[in-house]
Amino acid sequence: MSLSPAFLDELRARTSLSALIGKTTKLQKAGREFRGCCPFHNEKTPSFYVNDDKGFYHCFGCSAHGDAIRWMTDQRGLPFIDAVKELAQSAGLEMPATDPRAAKKAERQKGLHEAMEDAAAFFTEQLHGIAGADARAVLEKRGISAETARTFGFGFAPDARNRLRTALKSYGDAMLVEAGLLIQVEGKEPYDRFRGRLMIPIRDPRGRVIAFGGRIIGDGEPKYLNSPDTPLFDKGRTLYNLDRAAPASRKSARAIVVEGYMDVVALAQAGIGEAVAPLGTALTEAQLERLWRMVDVPIVCLDGDAAGQKAAMRAAHRALPMLAPGKSLAFVTLPDGQDPDDLVRSKGAAPMEKLLAETQPLVDRLWQAELAAEPLDTPEQRAGLKQRLADLIRPITDASVKYEYQAEFRRRFDAHFSPQRRPFVPFEKRTGGKRPAGRSGWQPALPVTEDAKKVHAAGIDRVLAKAVLAGLIRHPAEIARHMEVLGSLRLADGALGRLFEAVVDLAVEEQALDSTRLVTILARSGLGDVAGELLRADTMPYSFTQKSADPVRAQADLDEAIAILVARPEVDMMLADATSAMQSRFTDDAFERQVALVREKQALELRLANLVQANEDARALGPEEN
């Protein structure tokens, strides 16, 4: 039986090393790793670490080191093939069948890795020879030191059609074509793909060369030429410098996405080693997933020009369906026309570190982009912004994250377009003279309405109270969270008031009450009809009154409704008092107080309207997307 490197890599990726080792060794979380006493030697102080991201264990006491397969062979004492079989069964992988073709393919892949390593050595040798003088001059001009060039394995491809082909002829043309090192045109001899270029090796997470990027020396197009996709290299799943950035990221607790090779190299030379770059494409889903395995909030730091910022927005949009609680993106905007390479070469690491310390959250980047997309002077244009924001968050699959974006965009929209409070100007300054006689008879801008008087007298808005009460019956677990506030509310006499008191009392007596049991108990108390009428009122325009509403959204909306329910009577009463004071005697302080209370009342009305709008927006999305 032949086990290909690809199969073994997949087996390691599917195996949670901490879970495997934790079956027999006690482990504790230690940052991004797990720690315990080493099972390979006797110790009292833990020095044995397990790293799931990297897929290895290591003991700093006895130097035991290995992956999941090594654990099974060294600690469990299993033969290699038995260890693989047991791990494959746990991971749900089928063992490869005995197949001469599979063995041949594995051998060929092994040969591809060796060919790529030999090609890298050839390019490095050429860089330091006579032919590499111009390439060395490019590195020197860009401020790349000899040590950095060695670290990243820079090389040079001579400007000739067969130099690499001749140097690696032992592998045969077919393998070199498959590795992407030669170009095969039908009916003609294969020839070197990379010619007259500064060569940059691209490595997999294990540090093996799998592809190359070639930068033109002097003028010419394309400026950068990458290897094609091969059995070793999938550019949509590969991040340049991941092998070096991953360990650096664990130390710094951040991962930075930049645009190109030279940005990565310049940052590393400046001491910022946790940078990676996509390979000539926008960030893909696979690359985002890999970044999120490193840190919860990777930093996207693309060039400051228009193209770079468009690429940043493409990354933002691509990330939306994949967002999860705690998992997001942050953004750094570089000075216009600069890239990280320019910045650190001209000013050092300090300005870059300052930018990285002041990142912009994903929600800010999205909001600002939509705000600047079109004019917002008319009601129709503002409605268009609302629609764009709704469309923007529709792809988010995580219900709690989607709701938070909906709520945040509503809040920002309201804050941006609500009337701004103007600074108070005393009457004398507004008129340029003294206040005229008889001013005490001045009428307020907003007289007390009959509705306000009724609310003031009753103490609470009965319509909103009905909705809140329906929400509490649907979600009785929320009663305990608001017990102090709910107990102080005054409802009018009658069935609604009795039902309110009964619901609160029952929740106090039985903490684990669910909606069905609550309704049953209410029915025994003669309040079943009133409760049933509230629950059947699907016309109520709030999410927490709807049976099929998302629980996360319903809880948050119910919190908001209760806050408004409590605040409105107080605001109405204070506004009535302020208005009465203004009618009897005008003063600047009284005027300011009345204006402030009017705005506070308007803000509460707006918050209530937003709850209704949120429910309508959610229903418009439909059951599959809501």
N, C-alpha and C positions, 0 to 999 in steps of 0.2 A: 504494500500500500504506500502510495506517495502522497505526502501532505504538502500542498503548495504554500509558499509564504503568504499568499493572499488569504488562504483558509485559516492559517494560524493567526494572522493579524485580526481577522474577523472574530475568531474565537476569543482572543484577548480583549477585544473591544466590547464583546457582549458579556464578559464576566466582570462582575463587581468584586474587585480584589478584596476590599474591606469586608464584604459579606462572606466571602470564601474563607478568609483567614479568621474572621470573627467567630466562626463555628467552633474553633478549638482554642483561640487565643483571645483574651479579654482586651478590647480596644476602646479607647476614648477619643472623642473628637478633639483635635488640636488645630484650630484654624481651618485650613483647607485640607488637612491630612488627618490621619488617625495614628494614635500612639499607644504603645503597650510594652510590657516586658518581653524581651526577646525569647522566642521558643527554642532558639538554637544554642543558647548558653544561659547559665544561671545569672540573674541580675535582680537587684531590688529596685533600682531606679530605672524607669522606662527609657530605653534608647532605640527602640524598634519602631520604625515609622512605615505607614502604608499610604501610598499616594494613588488614588483612583484615577485622577486625570492623566497621570503619566503611566499608570499601569505597572508599578513596581513596588516592592518592599525593600527596605534597607535598614540594617542595624549599624549604628555608629559605634557599638561596642565590639562586635565580632566581625563586622563587615559582611555579614550574610546579605545577599542581594539577589533579586530575581523577579520573575513575573508569575502569573498564575500557574503556568505549566511547571516552572521550576519549583514552586511551592509544593505542588503535588508530588514531584519526584524526590525532592530533598527532605521535606517535612513528613510527607505521607509514605514515602518509600516506594511509590508505584513506578513501574517501567514507563518510559516515555509514551508509548502508544496507548497504554491503559489510562494514563493521566489525561491524554487528549480525549479519549473516548468518554471518560467520566465528565469532563468539562463540557464537551459537546452535547451530551445528553442534558445536562443542567441548562445549557444555553439554548436548547432547541435547535441545534444544528445537526444536520445529517453528515455522518462521516463520508468522505469521498470514497467512491467505489474504486476497487483496484482496476486501473485503466492505464495501459501503456501511454496513451495519448496525454493523460493528465500528468504523468511523470515527465514526459517530454516537454510539456508546457511549463512545468515548474522549473525544469532544468534551463529552458530558454529564458524564463524570467530571471533566474539567477544570473544567466549570462548577460542579460540586459543591464542589471545593476553593475556588473563588473565592467561592461563596456562604457557605461556612463562615468564610472570612477576613473577609468583610464583616459577617457576624453577630457575630464576635468584636469587630470595631471598633465596631459599634453598641452592644453590651453595655458596652464600656469607656467609651464616650461617656456612656451613661446613668448609670454609676457616679459619674461626676464632675459630673453635673448635679444639679438640685434634687431629682429623684425618687430619687436614689441616697443620700440622707443616712442612711437607716437601714442600708443595706448598708455604708456607710463606717464607721458606728458599730460594726457587728459586727466589721469588720476591726481597728478601733482597740481594741476590747475584748479581742480575741484577741492583741493585741500585734503585728499584722502591719504593718510599716512601709509607707509609700507606695512606696518603692523596690522592696520585695519584691512588692507588689501589681502594680506595672508589669512586673516581671520575669516573673511568672507569668500576666500578662494578665487579672487579675480584672475582672469586669464586673457589671452588674446588669440583670436582665430586669424591666421594669415590670410591675406587676400589672394587665395589660390583655390582652384577647384578640387584638388585631390590630396592636399597635405594631410588632413585628418584621415581620409579614406586609406591612404597609404600607411599611416602610422598604426591604424587599427585593423589592418587587412586580415589579421588572424581570426577576427570575429566573422568575417564574411559580409558581403554587401547586404544580404537579406536582413541580418540582425541589425546592422547599422541603420538601414532604412526604417526598420520597425522601431528603433530607439529614437527616431527623429533626427539623427545626426547627418544622414544623407537624404538627398532628394532623388527620387526615381521618376524619370519621364519615360513613357513607353517608347521603346525603340532606340533609347539612348543609354549611354553609360551613366550610372549614378554619380552624383557630385556632392561636394560638401555643402550643407545647408548654410552654415555660418562662415562668412568670408569678410575679412577686413573689419572685424568688430571686437570691441571690448566685451569679454565674456563673463557672465555672472551665473554661477551655479545656483540652481533651485533645488532645495532638499526637502525630503519628507519629514514628518515629525521625529523619525528615528535618526535623522541626520544623513541619510543616504541621498546621493545626487540622483535626481529623477528627470531633470530637464535643465535647460539653459535659457537665459535671456541675453541677447546680444545688442550692444549699443554701437551705432555707427561711429566710426572715427572720421571726423570732418563732416562734410555735407553729404546728404543723401536721404533717401526714404526707403523703407520706414526707419524712423529714428531708433525704435526698439523692435527687435524681432524675437519672438518667443518660440520655443519648441512647440510642435503640434501635440495634440493629445495622443498618448501612447498607452501601452499596457501598464506603464509605470506612472504616467502623468495625466491627471485630469485637472485642467486649469480652473474649472469651476468649483473644485473641492480643495484646492491648494492655496495656502497663504505663504507668501515669501517670508522667510526668516522665522517661521513658526517654531522650528527646532531650538532656536536660541531665545526667542521671545517668551516661550512658555515658562522656562525656569525664572527668567527675569521678571515676568509678570507675577509670579508667586511671591517674590520679594517686595515688589512695589504695590501689589494689589490693584494694578490697572493694566489695560491692554489698549494700544493705540493703533488705529488704522490710518495709514498714510497712502499717498497715491502711487508711489513708485519705488524702485529699488534704491535709488540714490537718496531718497528721503530716509529710508530705513537705515542705510549705511551711515549717513551724516548724523542721525540721532544717536545711533549706537556709539559712534566715535565721540559724541558729546556727553556720553554717560547715560543716555536714555535707551536702554536695550530692549524694552518691551514693545517695540513697534513691528507691525507686519504690513504687508501690502497685497492687495489682489493683483492678479496678473493680466492687466490690460482690459479688465471687464468690471462692470458694476459689482458690488458685493452680492453674492448669491446666498440663497437660504442655507446651503451647506456650510458656507464660510461663516455666516452669522451664528449658526449652531456651534461651530468650533470655537468662536470667540466667546460665546456664553458659557462654554465649559471652562474657560480661563477666568473670567470675571463676570459679575452680574450686569455691569454697565460699561461696555467698551466705549472708548472715545473715538469718534470719527473726526479726523483732522486732515481734510483734503485741501487742495490748493485754494488760495484766496480769489482766484479769477472766476469768471462766470461758469466755465466748464466744471471747475472743481466744486462749486456750490451746487450746480445741477446734479452732479454725482452724489453729493451729500444728501440731497432731497430724494434721489432715487433709493439710496440706502434707507432713508427714513420710511418711505412708503413700503419698501420690501419687508421691513421689519414688523410692520403693523400686525399682520396676521399671526406673527409668532410671539407677540408680547405675552408675558405672564407676570404674575405678581412678583415684583422685585427685579424682573428682567427688562432692561430697556437699553437705549442708546443715549450717549451724550455727544455734544458737538463742540468743536473749537473752530472759530472763524479766524483765519490768518489775515494779516494786512493784505489789501488788494494787490494782486500781481506777485505775491510771494508764496513760496512753498517752504516746508520745514527745512529742506536743504539750504535754501537761501538764508533763512532766518538764523540758523545756528552757525553757519559759516561766517556771516557778517557780524553777529552780535553775541554769539555764544549760547550756552544752554539756558541762562537765566530768563531771558524773555519768553522762551518756549515753555519753561516750567511755570511761569506766571500765567500764560494762556491755559495750560493744562489744569491749573488750579482754579480756573474760572469758567468751567464748561457750561454749556447751555443744554438744559434738559430737552428731550425729544418733544415734549408737549409744547415748549416755547418755540422751537424751530418750526413746528407745524402751524401753530397759531400765527406767527409772524408772516410766514409764507402766504397763508390764505388771506391775511389782513391786507397784504401788499399786492395781492394778485389783481384786483380790480378796484375802481373807484367805489366809494361807499356813501355817496351823497344822497341817494334817493331811497325810499322805502323798498323799492324793487331790488336795488343793488344790495341792500342789507339783507333782504330775504335770500338773495343769491348766496351771500356769505354763509347764512344759516344752512342752506342746502349743501354747499360745498363741505362744510364741517361735518354734516350728517353723513355725506357720501364718504368722507375721509375715514371715519371710524367704523364704517360698516364691515370692513374685512377683519376687524379684531375678533378673534374667536373666543378668547377668555372672557366670560360674562362679567366678572368683577372688574377687570381692566376696562372693558368697553363701557360699563356704567360710569366708572370714574372719569373717563374721557368725556362722556356726554355731560356729566355734571360740571366738569371743569370748563368745557367750552361754553356752556350756558352761563356760568358765572362770569367768564371773561367777556362774553358778548354783552351781558347786562351792564357790567361795570364800564365797558368801553363806550356804550351808546346811551347810558342813562344821563339825564341832565346834570351838569356839573354845578356844584354849589359855588355861587359867586361870593367874593368877600363882602362883608356888610359895610355899607357906606352910610354914615349918619344922615338924618333928614336935612340938616342945615347945609351939608356939603352937596347933597343932591340938588337942592333948590337954590343954593347960593345965598340964602337969607335965613331969617328966623322962622320958626314954626308958626304958622298962622293961628289966630285964636280959634277956639272951638275944636281943637284937634282931638279932644277927648271923644268926640263922636265918630272918629275914624272907624271904618268897617274893615275887618280882616279880609285878606285875599281869598281865604277859603272858609266860608261860614260853616258852622256845625250843621251837618246834615241830619235828617230825621233818622237815617239808618245808624249814624254814629250815636245818636241819643239812645236808640233802642239797644245797641250793643253795650253802651255805658250802663244802661239800666239792668240789662239781663246779665251782664258780666262776661258773656262768652258768645261767640258766633255759632249759632245752632247748626247752620248748614255745614260748616267745617267740623263742628263737634260730631255730627252724625258720621261724617266720613272717617274721622279719627277713630270713633268707636267701632265702626265696621272693620277698620284696619286692625284694631286691637283684638277683635274677636277672631279675625283670620290669622293673626300672629300673636297669640297670647304670651309667648316668651318675651315679647318686647315690653310687657307691662312692668316687669320688675325693673327694667332699665330706667323707666320714667316714673317710678312710684312716687317719689317726693313731689314732682311737679303735678302729676295727675291727681294726687290727693288734695291739692290746694285749689283745683279748678272748681268753679261754681257753675253748676248746670241748673237750668230752670226746673221747676217741679214737673211731675208727670212721669210717663213711662220711660222717656229717654234718660231722665235723671236717675230713676231707680235702676235701670239697666246699667248705667255707668257705674253706680256704686256697687252693684252686684258683681260686675266683671272684675273690678279692682279687688273686692273682698275675696273672691274665689281665687284670684291669682296669688294673693297673699297666703291663703291657706294651702294651696297646692302648686308648688313651683314648677312641676313638670307637666303642667296642663297643656293639652293640645287643643286645636280648634274644635274638633268633633266632640271631645268630652266636655268642653266648655259649653257648647250649644245644648248638649244633653242635659247638663245640670241646670242651665238656665230654663229649659223647657219645664223641668220639674218645679221650678220656682214660679211658674206662670209668666215668664218673660220670653218664652220660646218664639211667640209670634213676632214680637218686636225685633228680636235678634235675627229671625229669619228674614224679615222685611229688609233689614239693613244689608244682609248678605246677598239678597237677591237684587240689590240696587246696582246692577252692572253699569247703569248709566252714570254713576259717580265717576268723575273724570280724574281719578287718582290711581296710581299703580297698586298701592297697598290695599285697595278695595277689590281688586280683580283676583279671581281664583288662580288664573294661569300666569300671573306676573312673575318675573324673575325675582327670587327671594332676596337677593342682594340689593337690587334696585328698590324693591318694596320696603325693605328695612330702612334704607337711607331716606327715601321719600317720606316715610312715616315719621322719622326723626325730625325732618324739616317741618312737616305739617304740625307736629306737636309744639315745636318751637314757635311757630307763627300763632298757633292757637293761644298760647300763653302770653305772647307779647302784645297781640292786638288790643285786648281790653285795656292794658296799661297805657299804651300809646294813645288810644282814643280818649281815655279819661284825662291824661295829661294835656292832650290837645284841647279838650273842652275847657279845662281850667285856664290854659294859656289864652284861648280865644276870649273867654270871659274877662280875663284881665286886660286884654287889648281893648275890648269894647268899653271898659270903664276908664282906662287911662293908658295912653300911648307912651311907651318908653323904648329906647333902643334895645335894651336887654330883653324886654317882653317881645319885641318884634323878632329879634334873633331867635328867641326860644320858640316862637310860633313857627317860624320858617323851618327850623330844624325838625320840629315834630311833624310838620306837613311832609317833609322829605322822608322822615322815618316811616310815616304811614304809607307813602307811595312805595317805598322800598319793600315793605311787607306785602303790599298788593302785588308788586312785581314778582316777589319770591313765590307767592301763591300761584300766580299765572304761569310761572316757570314749571311748577309741579304739573300743572295741567298739560302744558306744552310737551314736557318730557314724556308723559304717558302717551300722548298722541304720536310723538315721534317713534316711541318704542313699538306701538301698535302698527305704525306704518311700515316698520322693518319686516313685520311678519313673524310667525312663530319659528321659522327656521333660522332667522338671523337674530331675533331678539334674545 
